[in-house]
Amino acid sequence: MRTVILIEALDHAEAAMHTAVVAADLNRPLLAPPATEDIRADGSARLLAEQRAVLYPDPARALALR
């Protein structure tokens, strides 16, 4: 199984958000780190809030899921 790990994405970052949509369309798990107050993580926070991404607090564990 291939997994997409979204590190940080602006809500309007075309490339990162497009990758997230394609991952969902391909039924690939999409992992995102915990949301922060940083504007650079708005897209990740939205995907988590919409339950389109799965929270991964530990990057080492996320890599183990690949």
CHARMM internal coordinates of N, CA and C (Angstrom, degrees):
IC EDIT
DIST 1 N 1 CA 1.4431
DIST 1 CA 1 C 1.5278
ANGL 1 N 1 CA 1 C 108.69
DIST 1 C 2 N 1.2794
ANGL 1 CA 1 C 2 N 117.27
DIHE 1 N 1 CA 1 C 2 N 135.78
DIST 2 N 2 CA 1.4590
ANGL 1 C 2 N 2 CA 121.77
DIHE 1 CA 1 C 2 N 2 CA 177.12
DIST 2 CA 2 C 1.5226
ANGL 2 N 2 CA 2 C 108.20
DIHE 1 C 2 N 2 CA 2 C -101.46
DIST 2 C 3 N 1.3138
ANGL 2 CA 2 C 3 N 114.76
DIHE 2 N 2 CA 2 C 3 N 140.71
DIST 3 N 3 CA 1.4519
ANGL 2 C 3 N 3 CA 122.36
DIHE 2 CA 2 C 3 N 3 CA -177.81
DIST 3 CA 3 C 1.5206
ANGL 3 N 3 CA 3 C 109.14
DIHE 2 C 3 N 3 CA 3 C -123.20
DIST 3 C 4 N 1.3215
ANGL 3 CA 3 C 4 N 116.54
DIHE 3 N 3 CA 3 C 4 N 141.41
DIST 4 N 4 CA 1.4548
ANGL 3 C 4 N 4 CA 121.62
DIHE 3 CA 3 C 4 N 4 CA 175.05
DIST 4 CA 4 C 1.5226
ANGL 4 N 4 CA 4 C 107.28
DIHE 3 C 4 N 4 CA 4 C -101.43
DIST 4 C 5 N 1.3271
ANGL 4 CA 4 C 5 N 115.69
DIHE 4 N 4 CA 4 C 5 N 127.09
DIST 5 N 5 CA 1.4603
ANGL 4 C 5 N 5 CA 121.30
DIHE 4 CA 4 C 5 N 5 CA 178.91
DIST 5 CA 5 C 1.5229
ANGL 5 N 5 CA 5 C 107.54
DIHE 4 C 5 N 5 CA 5 C -110.41
DIST 5 C 6 N 1.3127
ANGL 5 CA 5 C 6 N 115.45
DIHE 5 N 5 CA 5 C 6 N 113.51
DIST 6 N 6 CA 1.4515
ANGL 5 C 6 N 6 CA 121.69
DIHE 5 CA 5 C 6 N 6 CA 179.39
DIST 6 CA 6 C 1.5219
ANGL 6 N 6 CA 6 C 107.65
DIHE 5 C 6 N 6 CA 6 C -93.52
DIST 6 C 7 N 1.3119
ANGL 6 CA 6 C 7 N 117.29
DIHE 6 N 6 CA 6 C 7 N 111.93
DIST 7 N 7 CA 1.4595
ANGL 6 C 7 N 7 CA 120.77
DIHE 6 CA 6 C 7 N 7 CA -175.73
DIST 7 CA 7 C 1.5193
ANGL 7 N 7 CA 7 C 110.70
DIHE 6 C 7 N 7 CA 7 C -76.66
DIST 7 C 8 N 1.2957
ANGL 7 CA 7 C 8 N 116.90
DIHE 7 N 7 CA 7 C 8 N -52.34
DIST 8 N 8 CA 1.4512
ANGL 7 C 8 N 8 CA 121.78
DIHE 7 CA 7 C 8 N 8 CA -177.52
DIST 8 CA 8 C 1.5199
ANGL 8 N 8 CA 8 C 106.89
DIHE 7 C 8 N 8 CA 8 C -160.88
DIST 8 C 9 N 1.3232
ANGL 8 CA 8 C 9 N 116.86
DIHE 8 N 8 CA 8 C 9 N 134.27
DIST 9 N 9 CA 1.4584
ANGL 8 C 9 N 9 CA 118.33
DIHE 8 CA 8 C 9 N 9 CA -179.16
DIST 9 CA 9 C 1.5176
ANGL 9 N 9 CA 9 C 110.93
DIHE 8 C 9 N 9 CA 9 C -147.74
DIST 9 C 10 N 1.3081
ANGL 9 CA 9 C 10 N 114.73
DIHE 9 N 9 CA 9 C 10 N 130.02
DIST 10 N 10 CA 1.4616
ANGL 9 C 10 N 10 CA 119.73
DIHE 9 CA 9 C 10 N 10 CA 169.96
DIST 10 CA 10 C 1.5230
ANGL 10 N 10 CA 10 C 107.76
DIHE 9 C 10 N 10 CA 10 C -64.82
DIST 10 C 11 N 1.3149
ANGL 10 CA 10 C 11 N 116.80
DIHE 10 N 10 CA 10 C 11 N 147.91
DIST 11 N 11 CA 1.4571
ANGL 10 C 11 N 11 CA 120.09
DIHE 10 CA 10 C 11 N 11 CA -179.58
DIST 11 CA 11 C 1.5261
ANGL 11 N 11 CA 11 C 110.97
DIHE 10 C 11 N 11 CA 11 C -62.03
DIST 11 C 12 N 1.3132
ANGL 11 CA 11 C 12 N 117.34
DIHE 11 N 11 CA 11 C 12 N -28.80
DIST 12 N 12 CA 1.4619
ANGL 11 C 12 N 12 CA 120.96
DIHE 11 CA 11 C 12 N 12 CA -179.34
DIST 12 CA 12 C 1.5308
ANGL 12 N 12 CA 12 C 112.51
DIHE 11 C 12 N 12 CA 12 C -103.36
DIST 12 C 13 N 1.3239
ANGL 12 CA 12 C 13 N 117.17
DIHE 12 N 12 CA 12 C 13 N 13.16
DIST 13 N 13 CA 1.4692
ANGL 12 C 13 N 13 CA 120.73
DIHE 12 CA 12 C 13 N 13 CA 178.68
DIST 13 CA 13 C 1.5217
ANGL 13 N 13 CA 13 C 108.43
DIHE 12 C 13 N 13 CA 13 C -76.08
DIST 13 C 14 N 1.3094
ANGL 13 CA 13 C 14 N 114.96
DIHE 13 N 13 CA 13 C 14 N 104.18
DIST 14 N 14 CA 1.4573
ANGL 13 C 14 N 14 CA 120.18
DIHE 13 CA 13 C 14 N 14 CA -173.52
DIST 14 CA 14 C 1.5173
ANGL 14 N 14 CA 14 C 113.87
DIHE 13 C 14 N 14 CA 14 C -56.47
DIST 14 C 15 N 1.3029
ANGL 14 CA 14 C 15 N 117.83
DIHE 14 N 14 CA 14 C 15 N -48.74
DIST 15 N 15 CA 1.4646
ANGL 14 C 15 N 15 CA 120.62
DIHE 14 CA 14 C 15 N 15 CA -174.87
DIST 15 CA 15 C 1.5226
ANGL 15 N 15 CA 15 C 111.85
DIHE 14 C 15 N 15 CA 15 C -64.90
DIST 15 C 16 N 1.3177
ANGL 15 CA 15 C 16 N 117.18
DIHE 15 N 15 CA 15 C 16 N -48.61
DIST 16 N 16 CA 1.4698
ANGL 15 C 16 N 16 CA 120.33
DIHE 15 CA 15 C 16 N 16 CA -177.66
DIST 16 CA 16 C 1.5231
ANGL 16 N 16 CA 16 C 111.54
DIHE 15 C 16 N 16 CA 16 C -65.54
DIST 16 C 17 N 1.3170
ANGL 16 CA 16 C 17 N 117.28
DIHE 16 N 16 CA 16 C 17 N -43.76
DIST 17 N 17 CA 1.4607
ANGL 16 C 17 N 17 CA 119.61
DIHE 16 CA 16 C 17 N 17 CA -178.60
DIST 17 CA 17 C 1.5330
ANGL 17 N 17 CA 17 C 110.72
DIHE 16 C 17 N 17 CA 17 C -70.91
DIST 17 C 18 N 1.3220
ANGL 17 CA 17 C 18 N 117.59
DIHE 17 N 17 CA 17 C 18 N -33.47
DIST 18 N 18 CA 1.4679
ANGL 17 C 18 N 18 CA 120.38
DIHE 17 CA 17 C 18 N 18 CA 175.42
DIST 18 CA 18 C 1.5274
ANGL 18 N 18 CA 18 C 109.81
DIHE 17 C 18 N 18 CA 18 C -63.45
DIST 18 C 19 N 1.3128
ANGL 18 CA 18 C 19 N 116.68
DIHE 18 N 18 CA 18 C 19 N -42.23
DIST 19 N 19 CA 1.4656
ANGL 18 C 19 N 19 CA 120.99
DIHE 18 CA 18 C 19 N 19 CA 177.56
DIST 19 CA 19 C 1.5172
ANGL 19 N 19 CA 19 C 110.54
DIHE 18 C 19 N 19 CA 19 C -60.07
DIST 19 C 20 N 1.3264
ANGL 19 CA 19 C 20 N 116.94
DIHE 19 N 19 CA 19 C 20 N -41.13
DIST 20 N 20 CA 1.4674
ANGL 19 C 20 N 20 CA 120.93
DIHE 19 CA 19 C 20 N 20 CA 178.70
DIST 20 CA 20 C 1.5268
ANGL 20 N 20 CA 20 C 111.29
DIHE 19 C 20 N 20 CA 20 C -63.11
DIST 20 C 21 N 1.3185
ANGL 20 CA 20 C 21 N 117.21
DIHE 20 N 20 CA 20 C 21 N -42.24
DIST 21 N 21 CA 1.4688
ANGL 20 C 21 N 21 CA 121.24
DIHE 20 CA 20 C 21 N 21 CA 179.51
DIST 21 CA 21 C 1.5225
ANGL 21 N 21 CA 21 C 110.45
DIHE 20 C 21 N 21 CA 21 C -65.47
DIST 21 C 22 N 1.3151
ANGL 21 CA 21 C 22 N 116.92
DIHE 21 N 21 CA 21 C 22 N -44.10
DIST 22 N 22 CA 1.4697
ANGL 21 C 22 N 22 CA 120.97
DIHE 21 CA 21 C 22 N 22 CA 179.72
DIST 22 CA 22 C 1.5256
ANGL 22 N 22 CA 22 C 109.97
DIHE 21 C 22 N 22 CA 22 C -63.95
DIST 22 C 23 N 1.3225
ANGL 22 CA 22 C 23 N 117.72
DIHE 22 N 22 CA 22 C 23 N -40.98
DIST 23 N 23 CA 1.4699
ANGL 22 C 23 N 23 CA 120.57
DIHE 22 CA 22 C 23 N 23 CA 177.58
DIST 23 CA 23 C 1.5269
ANGL 23 N 23 CA 23 C 110.15
DIHE 22 C 23 N 23 CA 23 C -58.33
DIST 23 C 24 N 1.3180
ANGL 23 CA 23 C 24 N 116.53
DIHE 23 N 23 CA 23 C 24 N -44.33
DIST 24 N 24 CA 1.4653
ANGL 23 C 24 N 24 CA 120.14
DIHE 23 CA 23 C 24 N 24 CA 179.33
DIST 24 CA 24 C 1.5345
ANGL 24 N 24 CA 24 C 110.65
DIHE 23 C 24 N 24 CA 24 C -64.56
DIST 24 C 25 N 1.3343
ANGL 24 CA 24 C 25 N 116.46
DIHE 24 N 24 CA 24 C 25 N -42.93
DIST 25 N 25 CA 1.4667
ANGL 24 C 25 N 25 CA 120.43
DIHE 24 CA 24 C 25 N 25 CA 179.22
DIST 25 CA 25 C 1.5221
ANGL 25 N 25 CA 25 C 112.03
DIHE 24 C 25 N 25 CA 25 C -61.28
DIST 25 C 26 N 1.3258
ANGL 25 CA 25 C 26 N 116.67
DIHE 25 N 25 CA 25 C 26 N -31.18
DIST 26 N 26 CA 1.4662
ANGL 25 C 26 N 26 CA 121.66
DIHE 25 CA 25 C 26 N 26 CA 179.98
DIST 26 CA 26 C 1.5298
ANGL 26 N 26 CA 26 C 112.41
DIHE 25 C 26 N 26 CA 26 C -91.46
DIST 26 C 27 N 1.3295
ANGL 26 CA 26 C 27 N 115.33
DIHE 26 N 26 CA 26 C 27 N 7.16
DIST 27 N 27 CA 1.4732
ANGL 26 C 27 N 27 CA 121.43
DIHE 26 CA 26 C 27 N 27 CA -178.53
DIST 27 CA 27 C 1.5226
ANGL 27 N 27 CA 27 C 112.11
DIHE 26 C 27 N 27 CA 27 C 58.36
DIST 27 C 28 N 1.3112
ANGL 27 CA 27 C 28 N 116.09
DIHE 27 N 27 CA 27 C 28 N 36.18
DIST 28 N 28 CA 1.4634
ANGL 27 C 28 N 28 CA 121.51
DIHE 27 CA 27 C 28 N 28 CA 175.92
DIST 28 CA 28 C 1.5164
ANGL 28 N 28 CA 28 C 108.55
DIHE 27 C 28 N 28 CA 28 C -94.10
DIST 28 C 29 N 1.3153
ANGL 28 CA 28 C 29 N 117.73
DIHE 28 N 28 CA 28 C 29 N 137.90
DIST 29 N 29 CA 1.4609
ANGL 28 C 29 N 29 CA 119.44
DIHE 28 CA 28 C 29 N 29 CA 175.80
DIST 29 CA 29 C 1.5351
ANGL 29 N 29 CA 29 C 109.99
DIHE 28 C 29 N 29 CA 29 C -61.14
DIST 29 C 30 N 1.3147
ANGL 29 CA 29 C 30 N 115.79
DIHE 29 N 29 CA 29 C 30 N 138.45
DIST 30 N 30 CA 1.4532
ANGL 29 C 30 N 30 CA 122.43
DIHE 29 CA 29 C 30 N 30 CA 177.65
DIST 30 CA 30 C 1.5234
ANGL 30 N 30 CA 30 C 107.49
DIHE 29 C 30 N 30 CA 30 C -117.33
DIST 30 C 31 N 1.3106
ANGL 30 CA 30 C 31 N 116.52
DIHE 30 N 30 CA 30 C 31 N 118.67
DIST 31 N 31 CA 1.4578
ANGL 30 C 31 N 31 CA 121.78
DIHE 30 CA 30 C 31 N 31 CA -178.78
DIST 31 CA 31 C 1.5245
ANGL 31 N 31 CA 31 C 109.77
DIHE 30 C 31 N 31 CA 31 C -107.92
DIST 31 C 32 N 1.3243
ANGL 31 CA 31 C 32 N 116.19
DIHE 31 N 31 CA 31 C 32 N 142.77
DIST 32 N 32 CA 1.4676
ANGL 31 C 32 N 32 CA 121.33
DIHE 31 CA 31 C 32 N 32 CA 178.77
DIST 32 CA 32 C 1.5230
ANGL 32 N 32 CA 32 C 108.91
DIHE 31 C 32 N 32 CA 32 C -140.16
DIST 32 C 33 N 1.3284
ANGL 32 CA 32 C 33 N 116.50
DIHE 32 N 32 CA 32 C 33 N 147.02
DIST 33 N 33 CA 1.4652
ANGL 32 C 33 N 33 CA 120.09
DIHE 32 CA 32 C 33 N 33 CA 179.25
DIST 33 CA 33 C 1.5242
ANGL 33 N 33 CA 33 C 110.55
DIHE 32 C 33 N 33 CA 33 C -73.52
DIST 33 C 34 N 1.3234
ANGL 33 CA 33 C 34 N 117.59
DIHE 33 N 33 CA 33 C 34 N 167.48
DIST 34 N 34 CA 1.4698
ANGL 33 C 34 N 34 CA 119.90
DIHE 33 CA 33 C 34 N 34 CA 177.44
DIST 34 CA 34 C 1.5312
ANGL 34 N 34 CA 34 C 110.70
DIHE 33 C 34 N 34 CA 34 C -55.87
DIST 34 C 35 N 1.3230
ANGL 34 CA 34 C 35 N 115.28
DIHE 34 N 34 CA 34 C 35 N 142.57
DIST 35 N 35 CA 1.4608
ANGL 34 C 35 N 35 CA 120.59
DIHE 34 CA 34 C 35 N 35 CA 179.88
DIST 35 CA 35 C 1.5260
ANGL 35 N 35 CA 35 C 110.31
DIHE 34 C 35 N 35 CA 35 C -66.97
DIST 35 C 36 N 1.3198
ANGL 35 CA 35 C 36 N 114.89
DIHE 35 N 35 CA 35 C 36 N 143.47
DIST 36 N 36 CA 1.4599
ANGL 35 C 36 N 36 CA 121.12
DIHE 35 CA 35 C 36 N 36 CA 176.30
DIST 36 CA 36 C 1.5283
ANGL 36 N 36 CA 36 C 107.99
DIHE 35 C 36 N 36 CA 36 C -122.95
DIST 36 C 37 N 1.2909
ANGL 36 CA 36 C 37 N 116.12
DIHE 36 N 36 CA 36 C 37 N 176.24
DIST 37 N 37 CA 1.4602
ANGL 36 C 37 N 37 CA 120.99
DIHE 36 CA 36 C 37 N 37 CA 176.93
DIST 37 CA 37 C 1.5249
ANGL 37 N 37 CA 37 C 112.11
DIHE 36 C 37 N 37 CA 37 C -81.88
DIST 37 C 38 N 1.3265
ANGL 37 CA 37 C 38 N 116.68
DIHE 37 N 37 CA 37 C 38 N -3.94
DIST 38 N 38 CA 1.4564
ANGL 37 C 38 N 38 CA 121.74
DIHE 37 CA 37 C 38 N 38 CA -178.23
DIST 38 CA 38 C 1.5260
ANGL 38 N 38 CA 38 C 109.77
DIHE 37 C 38 N 38 CA 38 C -70.31
DIST 38 C 39 N 1.3220
ANGL 38 CA 38 C 39 N 116.94
DIHE 38 N 38 CA 38 C 39 N 130.42
DIST 39 N 39 CA 1.4656
ANGL 38 C 39 N 39 CA 121.08
DIHE 38 CA 38 C 39 N 39 CA -179.24
DIST 39 CA 39 C 1.5245
ANGL 39 N 39 CA 39 C 111.82
DIHE 38 C 39 N 39 CA 39 C -60.36
DIST 39 C 40 N 1.3335
ANGL 39 CA 39 C 40 N 117.12
DIHE 39 N 39 CA 39 C 40 N -25.79
DIST 40 N 40 CA 1.4631
ANGL 39 C 40 N 40 CA 119.88
DIHE 39 CA 39 C 40 N 40 CA 179.69
DIST 40 CA 40 C 1.5174
ANGL 40 N 40 CA 40 C 112.53
DIHE 39 C 40 N 40 CA 40 C -68.67
DIST 40 C 41 N 1.3376
ANGL 40 CA 40 C 41 N 117.90
DIHE 40 N 40 CA 40 C 41 N -8.48
DIST 41 N 41 CA 1.4594
ANGL 40 C 41 N 41 CA 121.09
DIHE 40 CA 40 C 41 N 41 CA -179.56
DIST 41 CA 41 C 1.5273
ANGL 41 N 41 CA 41 C 112.04
DIHE 40 C 41 N 41 CA 41 C -111.40
DIST 41 C 42 N 1.3285
ANGL 41 CA 41 C 42 N 118.22
DIHE 41 N 41 CA 41 C 42 N 12.34
DIST 42 N 42 CA 1.4693
ANGL 41 C 42 N 42 CA 121.39
DIHE 41 CA 41 C 42 N 42 CA -178.68
DIST 42 CA 42 C 1.5250
ANGL 42 N 42 CA 42 C 113.13
DIHE 41 C 42 N 42 CA 42 C -57.72
DIST 42 C 43 N 1.3156
ANGL 42 CA 42 C 43 N 116.99
DIHE 42 N 42 CA 42 C 43 N -42.14
DIST 43 N 43 CA 1.4630
ANGL 42 C 43 N 43 CA 119.92
DIHE 42 CA 42 C 43 N 43 CA -179.39
DIST 43 CA 43 C 1.5190
ANGL 43 N 43 CA 43 C 111.40
DIHE 42 C 43 N 43 CA 43 C -66.29
DIST 43 C 44 N 1.3100
ANGL 43 CA 43 C 44 N 116.12
DIHE 43 N 43 CA 43 C 44 N -42.13
DIST 44 N 44 CA 1.4686
ANGL 43 C 44 N 44 CA 120.31
DIHE 43 CA 43 C 44 N 44 CA 177.26
DIST 44 CA 44 C 1.5238
ANGL 44 N 44 CA 44 C 110.28
DIHE 43 C 44 N 44 CA 44 C -62.01
DIST 44 C 45 N 1.3309
ANGL 44 CA 44 C 45 N 116.50
DIHE 44 N 44 CA 44 C 45 N -43.43
DIST 45 N 45 CA 1.4649
ANGL 44 C 45 N 45 CA 120.97
DIHE 44 CA 44 C 45 N 45 CA -179.96
DIST 45 CA 45 C 1.5301
ANGL 45 N 45 CA 45 C 110.89
DIHE 44 C 45 N 45 CA 45 C -62.02
DIST 45 C 46 N 1.3311
ANGL 45 CA 45 C 46 N 116.59
DIHE 45 N 45 CA 45 C 46 N -41.20
DIST 46 N 46 CA 1.4690
ANGL 45 C 46 N 46 CA 120.05
DIHE 45 CA 45 C 46 N 46 CA 179.39
DIST 46 CA 46 C 1.5186
ANGL 46 N 46 CA 46 C 110.99
DIHE 45 C 46 N 46 CA 46 C -65.07
DIST 46 C 47 N 1.3267
ANGL 46 CA 46 C 47 N 117.07
DIHE 46 N 46 CA 46 C 47 N -43.74
DIST 47 N 47 CA 1.4694
ANGL 46 C 47 N 47 CA 119.87
DIHE 46 CA 46 C 47 N 47 CA 179.59
DIST 47 CA 47 C 1.5243
ANGL 47 N 47 CA 47 C 111.11
DIHE 46 C 47 N 47 CA 47 C -62.87
DIST 47 C 48 N 1.3146
ANGL 47 CA 47 C 48 N 117.08
DIHE 47 N 47 CA 47 C 48 N -37.71
DIST 48 N 48 CA 1.4672
ANGL 47 C 48 N 48 CA 120.40
DIHE 47 CA 47 C 48 N 48 CA 176.51
DIST 48 CA 48 C 1.5230
ANGL 48 N 48 CA 48 C 110.54
DIHE 47 C 48 N 48 CA 48 C -66.66
DIST 48 C 49 N 1.3345
ANGL 48 CA 48 C 49 N 117.01
DIHE 48 N 48 CA 48 C 49 N -45.11
DIST 49 N 49 CA 1.4686
ANGL 48 C 49 N 49 CA 121.13
DIHE 48 CA 48 C 49 N 49 CA -178.90
DIST 49 CA 49 C 1.5275
ANGL 49 N 49 CA 49 C 111.56
DIHE 48 C 49 N 49 CA 49 C -62.69
DIST 49 C 50 N 1.3220
ANGL 49 CA 49 C 50 N 116.39
DIHE 49 N 49 CA 49 C 50 N -36.00
DIST 50 N 50 CA 1.4703
ANGL 49 C 50 N 50 CA 121.54
DIHE 49 CA 49 C 50 N 50 CA 179.38
DIST 50 CA 50 C 1.5281
ANGL 50 N 50 CA 50 C 111.83
DIHE 49 C 50 N 50 CA 50 C -83.33
DIST 50 C 51 N 1.3095
ANGL 50 CA 50 C 51 N 116.79
DIHE 50 N 50 CA 50 C 51 N 1.09
DIST 51 N 51 CA 1.4640
ANGL 50 C 51 N 51 CA 124.35
DIHE 50 CA 50 C 51 N 51 CA -178.51
DIST 51 CA 51 C 1.5275
ANGL 51 N 51 CA 51 C 111.80
DIHE 50 C 51 N 51 CA 51 C 58.27
DIST 51 C 52 N 1.3244
ANGL 51 CA 51 C 52 N 115.10
DIHE 51 N 51 CA 51 C 52 N 33.56
DIST 52 N 52 CA 1.4610
ANGL 51 C 52 N 52 CA 120.46
DIHE 51 CA 51 C 52 N 52 CA 175.20
DIST 52 CA 52 C 1.5146
ANGL 52 N 52 CA 52 C 110.51
DIHE 51 C 52 N 52 CA 52 C -94.04
DIST 52 C 53 N 1.3330
ANGL 52 CA 52 C 53 N 115.81
DIHE 52 N 52 CA 52 C 53 N -11.68
DIST 53 N 53 CA 1.4653
ANGL 52 C 53 N 53 CA 122.20
DIHE 52 CA 52 C 53 N 53 CA 176.75
DIST 53 CA 53 C 1.5164
ANGL 53 N 53 CA 53 C 108.29
DIHE 52 C 53 N 53 CA 53 C -130.08
DIST 53 C 54 N 1.3188
ANGL 53 CA 53 C 54 N 114.84
DIHE 53 N 53 CA 53 C 54 N 155.08
DIST 54 N 54 CA 1.4663
ANGL 53 C 54 N 54 CA 121.55
DIHE 53 CA 53 C 54 N 54 CA 178.81
DIST 54 CA 54 C 1.5223
ANGL 54 N 54 CA 54 C 108.07
DIHE 53 C 54 N 54 CA 54 C -104.22
DIST 54 C 55 N 1.2998
ANGL 54 CA 54 C 55 N 115.64
DIHE 54 N 54 CA 54 C 55 N 134.95
DIST 55 N 55 CA 1.4568
ANGL 54 C 55 N 55 CA 121.47
DIHE 54 CA 54 C 55 N 55 CA -179.91
DIST 55 CA 55 C 1.5225
ANGL 55 N 55 CA 55 C 110.37
DIHE 54 C 55 N 55 CA 55 C -68.34
DIST 55 C 56 N 1.3213
ANGL 55 CA 55 C 56 N 115.85
DIHE 55 N 55 CA 55 C 56 N 133.59
DIST 56 N 56 CA 1.4580
ANGL 55 C 56 N 56 CA 119.64
DIHE 55 CA 55 C 56 N 56 CA 171.52
DIST 56 CA 56 C 1.5251
ANGL 56 N 56 CA 56 C 107.56
DIHE 55 C 56 N 56 CA 56 C -131.43
DIST 56 C 57 N 1.3218
ANGL 56 CA 56 C 57 N 117.22
DIHE 56 N 56 CA 56 C 57 N 106.94
DIST 57 N 57 CA 1.4617
ANGL 56 C 57 N 57 CA 120.12
DIHE 56 CA 56 C 57 N 57 CA -178.53
DIST 57 CA 57 C 1.5252
ANGL 57 N 57 CA 57 C 113.64
DIHE 56 C 57 N 57 CA 57 C -79.01
DIST 57 C 58 N 1.3172
ANGL 57 CA 57 C 58 N 117.72
DIHE 57 N 57 CA 57 C 58 N -19.72
DIST 58 N 58 CA 1.4602
ANGL 57 C 58 N 58 CA 120.99
DIHE 57 CA 57 C 58 N 58 CA -174.31
DIST 58 CA 58 C 1.5254
ANGL 58 N 58 CA 58 C 109.90
DIHE 57 C 58 N 58 CA 58 C -122.05
DIST 58 C 59 N 1.3418
ANGL 58 CA 58 C 59 N 117.80
DIHE 58 N 58 CA 58 C 59 N 108.25
DIST 59 N 59 CA 1.4683
ANGL 58 C 59 N 59 CA 120.05
DIHE 58 CA 58 C 59 N 59 CA -177.86
DIST 59 CA 59 C 1.5272
ANGL 59 N 59 CA 59 C 113.44
DIHE 58 C 59 N 59 CA 59 C -57.45
DIST 59 C 60 N 1.3199
ANGL 59 CA 59 C 60 N 118.41
DIHE 59 N 59 CA 59 C 60 N -34.40
DIST 60 N 60 CA 1.4691
ANGL 59 C 60 N 60 CA 120.29
DIHE 59 CA 59 C 60 N 60 CA 179.91
DIST 60 CA 60 C 1.5264
ANGL 60 N 60 CA 60 C 110.38
DIHE 59 C 60 N 60 CA 60 C -62.80
DIST 60 C 61 N 1.3118
ANGL 60 CA 60 C 61 N 116.92
DIHE 60 N 60 CA 60 C 61 N -40.61
DIST 61 N 61 CA 1.4770
ANGL 60 C 61 N 61 CA 120.04
DIHE 60 CA 60 C 61 N 61 CA 177.58
DIST 61 CA 61 C 1.5261
ANGL 61 N 61 CA 61 C 110.80
DIHE 60 C 61 N 61 CA 61 C -67.42
DIST 61 C 62 N 1.3169
ANGL 61 CA 61 C 62 N 116.47
DIHE 61 N 61 CA 61 C 62 N -37.39
DIST 62 N 62 CA 1.4634
ANGL 61 C 62 N 62 CA 119.87
DIHE 61 CA 61 C 62 N 62 CA 179.06
DIST 62 CA 62 C 1.5232
ANGL 62 N 62 CA 62 C 110.14
DIHE 61 C 62 N 62 CA 62 C -62.07
DIST 62 C 63 N 1.3053
ANGL 62 CA 62 C 63 N 116.83
DIHE 62 N 62 CA 62 C 63 N -42.65
DIST 63 N 63 CA 1.4627
ANGL 62 C 63 N 63 CA 120.16
DIHE 62 CA 62 C 63 N 63 CA 178.43
DIST 63 CA 63 C 1.5171
ANGL 63 N 63 CA 63 C 111.78
DIHE 62 C 63 N 63 CA 63 C -65.19
DIST 63 C 64 N 1.3118
ANGL 63 CA 63 C 64 N 117.39
DIHE 63 N 63 CA 63 C 64 N -31.60
DIST 64 N 64 CA 1.4625
ANGL 63 C 64 N 64 CA 121.37
DIHE 63 CA 63 C 64 N 64 CA 177.88
DIST 64 CA 64 C 1.5120
ANGL 64 N 64 CA 64 C 111.46
DIHE 63 C 64 N 64 CA 64 C -68.38
DIST 64 C 65 N 1.3390
ANGL 64 CA 64 C 65 N 118.25
DIHE 64 N 64 CA 64 C 65 N -23.42
DIST 65 N 65 CA 1.4579
ANGL 64 C 65 N 65 CA 122.19
DIHE 64 CA 64 C 65 N 65 CA -179.51
DIST 65 CA 65 C 1.5291
ANGL 65 N 65 CA 65 C 113.51
DIHE 64 C 65 N 65 CA 65 C -78.06
DIST 65 C 66 N 1.3362
ANGL 65 CA 65 C 66 N 115.91
DIHE 65 N 65 CA 65 C 66 N -13.14
DIST 66 N 66 CA 1.4580
ANGL 65 C 66 N 66 CA 119.20
DIHE 65 CA 65 C 66 N 66 CA -176.65
DIST 66 CA 66 C 1.4502
ANGL 66 N 66 CA 66 C 108.94
DIHE 65 C 66 N 66 CA 66 C -55.96
END
COOR INIT
IC SEED 1 N 1 CA 1 C
IC BUILD
